[in-house]
């Protein structure tokens, strides 16, 4: 099978149509988030009636094959990998939808769809680390769906590594390949010219930060032996977790800032991400304050 996508030079009408399709893709990607939240909420209500049976199974250690780690020592389960993988496939299919043989349309679609998911990633984050070291305090998405934060946090980790990162990296790689294969009258190759431009430098910086975030791992929880050494050991773990969280926020903030200046069409999603961060922080702060009063 030959590669079906070509470097197409669209007319002005085709450019307008491409932009409309990109915006429509982003809307569909975000509508699917709302639909998912509704489905999860309904599922949680139905699962509430079977809660006693589920707790009894967990007490006896009867975890299903889906609820076990993919490999020994891994934190996330097969179920979590499978669900995030299905979401990635849905977004990839949405990116390919109605692109025809237009290489740049596909390239832009991958980045556009990825940025539309950043607000969801932020709404799932355990923002209570800003105010305390309580990883179980609910995020905004936890409140919306009634899913405990301890269940949601692994999805937050996987969503960044398994969903957003491949889409953004794919977007960057396809664009760099286009630049490398396109000639330029003054610079020889378009790549030699574009890497000097501010918007491309912001894009490259965003991808570099993204890779850094992927490898910037959260400290593991203390083992039972370490936890019994006293309050100092527990406090040390908490301080390292909070240090990680502040570093993580700084990197994600720089990534969003770079994406904002990379392309004008990212402005809406990055401002949306800023709003999601503020709402998630307020909700987490409120739950921590309420817990202290209780």
C-alpha positions in Angstrom: 0.0 0.0 0.0 1.3 3.4 -1.0 1.1 6.5 1.3 -2.1 8.2 0.3 -1.3 11.7 1.7 0.2 14.3 -0.6 1.5 17.9 -0.1 -1.5 19.8 -1.4 -1.7 23.5 -2.2 -5.3 24.4 -1.3 -7.2 27.3 -2.7 -8.6 30.1 -0.5 -11.9 28.4 -0.4 -10.3 25.1 0.5 -8.3 26.7 3.3 -11.6 28.1 4.8 -13.1 24.6 4.5 -10.1 23.1 6.2 -10.3 25.5 9.1 -14.0 24.8 9.5 -13.3 21.1 9.6 -10.5 21.5 12.1 -12.8 23.6 14.4 -15.6 21.0 14.0 -13.1 18.2 14.9 -12.1 20.1 18.1 -15.8 20.5 19.0 -16.6 16.8 18.4 -13.6 15.9 20.6 -14.8 18.1 23.4 -18.5 17.0 23.0 -17.3 13.4 23.5 -15.7 14.5 26.8 -19.1 15.7 28.0 -20.8 12.6 26.8 -18.2 10.4 28.6 -18.8 12.4 31.8 -22.5 11.7 31.6 -22.1 8.0 30.9 -19.6 7.7 33.8 -22.0 9.5 36.1 -24.8 7.1 35.2 -22.5 4.1 35.5 -21.5 5.2 39.0 -25.1 5.5 40.1 -25.8 2.0 38.9 -22.6 0.6 40.4 -23.6 2.1 43.8 -26.1 -0.7 44.3 -23.4 -3.3 43.7 -20.8 -1.5 45.9 -21.1 -4.0 48.8 -20.3 -6.9 46.5 -17.3 -5.1 44.9 -15.8 -4.2 48.3 -16.2 -7.8 49.5 -14.3 -9.1 46.5 -11.5 -6.5 47.0 -11.3 -7.5 50.7 -10.8 -11.1 49.7 -8.2 -10.0 47.1 -10.3 -11.3 44.2 -9.2 -8.8 41.6 -10.1 -9.6 38.0 -7.5 -9.9 35.2 -8.5 -6.4 34.0 -7.8 -4.9 37.4 -4.2 -6.2 37.6 -1.1 -4.3 36.4 -0.1 -4.9 32.8 3.4 -5.9 34.0 4.7 -6.6 37.5 5.7 -3.4 39.3 3.6 -1.2 37.0 1.1 1.2 38.7 -1.6 1.2 36.1 -3.9 -1.7 35.4 -4.9 -3.4 32.1 -8.3 -1.8 32.3 -6.8 1.7 32.5 -4.5 1.0 29.6 -7.3 -0.4 27.5 -9.7 2.5 28.2 -7.1 5.1 27.4 -6.0 3.2 24.3 -9.6 3.2 23.1 -9.9 6.9 23.6 -6.7 7.4 21.7 -8.1 5.4 18.8 -11.2 7.5 18.8 -9.2 10.7 18.6 -6.9 9.3 15.9 -10.0 8.3 13.9 -11.4 11.8 14.4 -8.1 13.3 13.2 -8.2 11.2 10.0 -11.9 12.0 9.4 -12.5 13.9 6.2 -8.9 14.8 5.5 -8.9 13.3 2.0 -5.3 13.1 0.8 -4.2 16.4 2.3 -1.1 15.8 4.3 -1.1 19.2 6.1 -4.8 18.8 7.0 -4.0 15.6 8.8 -1.0 17.1 10.5 -2.9 20.1 11.7 -5.8 17.8 12.8 -3.6 15.8 15.1 -2.4 18.9 17.0 -5.9 20.4 17.1 -7.5 17.4 18.5 -4.7 16.9 21.1 -5.0 20.5 22.4 -8.8 20.1 22.7 -8.1 17.4 25.4 -5.8 19.5 27.6 -8.6 20.9 29.7 -9.8 17.3 30.5 -6.3 16.3 31.6 -6.2 19.3 34.0 -9.7 18.6 35.4 -8.6 15.1 36.3 -5.5 16.2 38.1 -5.3 15.9 42.0 -4.9 19.6 42.6 -5.2 19.2 46.4 -1.4 18.8 46.4 -1.3 22.6 46.1 -2.9 23.0 49.6 -2.0 19.7 51.3 -0.6 16.2 50.7 -4.0 14.5 50.3 -4.0 12.6 47.0 -7.5 11.3 47.7 -9.1 14.8 47.7 -11.4 15.0 44.6 -10.6 16.9 41.5 -13.3 18.7 39.4 -13.8 15.6 37.2 -14.0 13.4 40.3 -16.9 15.6 41.6 -18.6 15.5 38.2 -18.5 11.8 37.8 -18.5 10.6 41.4 -15.3 8.6 40.6 -12.9 8.5 43.6 -9.7 10.5 42.9 -7.6 7.5 43.8 -9.2 5.7 40.9 -9.0 8.7 38.6 -5.4 9.7 39.1 -3.9 6.7 37.2 -6.1 7.8 34.2 -4.7 11.3 34.6 -1.2 9.9 34.3 -2.0 7.6 31.4 -4.0 10.2 29.6 -1.0 12.4 29.3 1.4 9.7 28.3 -0.9 7.5 26.1 -3.3 10.0 24.5 -2.1 13.6 24.4 1.6 12.9 23.9 1.3 10.6 20.8 -1.0 13.1 19.1 1.2 16.1 19.7 4.4 14.2 18.9 2.8 12.9 15.7 1.8 16.4 14.8 5.4 17.7 15.3 7.0 14.8 13.4 4.8 15.2 10.4 5.4 18.9 10.2 9.2 18.4 10.5 9.1 15.8 7.7 7.1 18.3 5.5 9.6 21.1 6.2 12.6 18.7 5.4 11.1 17.6 2.1 10.1 21.1 0.9 12.6 23.2 -0.9 13.2 26.9 -0.2 14.9 29.4 -2.7 17.1 31.0 -0.1 17.7 28.3 2.6 17.8 25.2 0.5 15.2 23.4 2.6 12.2 24.9 4.2 13.3 23.3 7.5 16.4 25.5 7.6 14.2 28.6 7.4 11.3 27.5 9.6 13.4 26.6 12.6 14.4 30.3 12.8 10.8 31.3 13.1 9.3 32.1 16.5 6.1 30.0 16.0 8.1 26.9 15.1 10.5 27.4 18.0 7.5 27.6 20.4 6.2 24.4 18.9 9.6 22.6 19.3 9.8 23.9 22.9 6.3 22.6 23.6 7.2 19.1 22.4 10.5 19.2 24.3 8.6 20.1 27.5 6.1 17.4 26.8 8.8 14.8 26.6 10.2 16.1 29.9 6.9 15.8 31.6 6.6 12.2 30.4 9.8 11.3 32.1 9.3 13.5 35.2 7.9 10.8 37.4 6.0 11.2 40.7 7.8 9.8 43.8 6.5 6.4 44.8 4.5 6.0 48.0 6.4 5.0 51.0 6.5 1.3 51.9 5.0 0.1 55.1 8.5 -0.3 56.6 9.4 3.3 55.7 6.1 4.6 57.0 6.8 3.1 60.4 10.0 4.9 60.9 8.2 7.9 62.2 6.7 11.2 61.2 9.9 12.6 59.7 9.9 9.9 57.0 6.2 10.5 56.2 6.8 14.3 56.1 9.7 13.7 53.7 7.5 11.8 51.4 4.9 14.5 51.5 7.4 17.2 50.8 8.8 15.3 47.8 5.3 14.8 46.4 4.5 18.5 46.8 7.8 19.4 45.2 7.1 17.1 42.3 3.6 18.6 41.9 4.9 22.2 41.8 7.5 21.2 39.3 4.9 19.4 37.3 2.6 22.4 37.2 5.5 24.7 36.1 6.3 22.4 33.2 2.7 22.1 32.1 2.3 25.8 32.4 5.3 26.4 30.2 4.0 23.8 27.7 0.6 25.6 27.5 2.4 29.0 27.1 4.5 27.7 24.3 1.4 26.2 22.6 -0.4 29.5 23.0 2.3 31.4 21.1 2.8 28.5 18.6 -0.4 29.1 16.7 -3.3 31.5 17.0 -5.9 28.7 16.9 -4.5 27.2 20.1 -5.5 30.4 22.1 -9.0 29.1 22.8 -7.9 25.8 24.1 -5.1 27.2 26.2 -7.3 29.8 27.8 -9.8 27.0 28.4 -7.0 25.0 30.1 -6.3 28.0 32.3 -9.9 28.2 33.3 -9.9 24.5 34.0 -6.9 24.9 36.2 -8.6 27.7 38.2 -11.9 25.8 38.6 -10.1 22.5 39.6 -8.0 24.4 42.2 -11.0 26.1 43.7 -12.9 22.8 44.0 -9.9 21.1 45.5 -9.3 23.9 48.0 -12.9 23.8 49.0 -12.9 20.1 49.6 -9.7 20.3 51.7 -11.2 23.2 53.8 -14.4 21.3 54.3 -12.5 18.1 55.3 -10.6 20.1 57.9 -13.8 21.5 59.4 -15.5 18.0 59.5 
